[in-house]
């Protein structure tokens, strides 16, 4: 670096530290103080305006995770298929049958995964 390069970096570092501490100080002075009586309602789970029943930190059924996993897998696969479909004509003219076989094998793998999940009962809501 040139002679003044480190000086500019030092100034930027000092200004960053000063601005961070200034913002933290301002938040501490401006923010409202907490009332312990209101803390109970603040930490309660919001259920669309309904009163909560029981503790919301209980165990979650594993079926939710399977549905989320299946949604993520098929959502990503659609995100991969859309650009291919958009450029279908130019891809087929450039790469020919190989490109078509690649996407069909991809779709076949996704279909086998879906059929496996259905057969194992992962898609059945219990």
C-alpha positions, 0 to 999 in steps of 0.5 A: 500500500501507499503511505496514506493507505493504512491511515485511511483504514485506521480512520475508517476503523475508528469511525466505525467503532465510534458510530457503533458505540454511539448507536448503542448509547443512544438506544440505551438512553432512548429505549423505553424501560421494561415493566416486569408486569408487562413481560409476561404478556410479551413473552406469551406466544401469539396465536392469531388473537386467540388465547394460547392453550398449554406451552408452545415449546412442546415437541413437534410431530415429525410429520411436519419435518417430512412435509417441509423436506418434501416441499423443499426438495420439489421446490428446488427441483422446479427452480432447476427445471424452469430455466431449462424449460425457458431455454428448451429450444436453444438447448435442444438445438445445441446439445440435442438428445443428450440434454433431453435425456438428462432432464428426463433422468432428473425428472425420473429420479424426482418421481422415484423419490416421490413414489418412495415417500408416498409408499413409505407413508411420509405424505400421509397426514396422521 
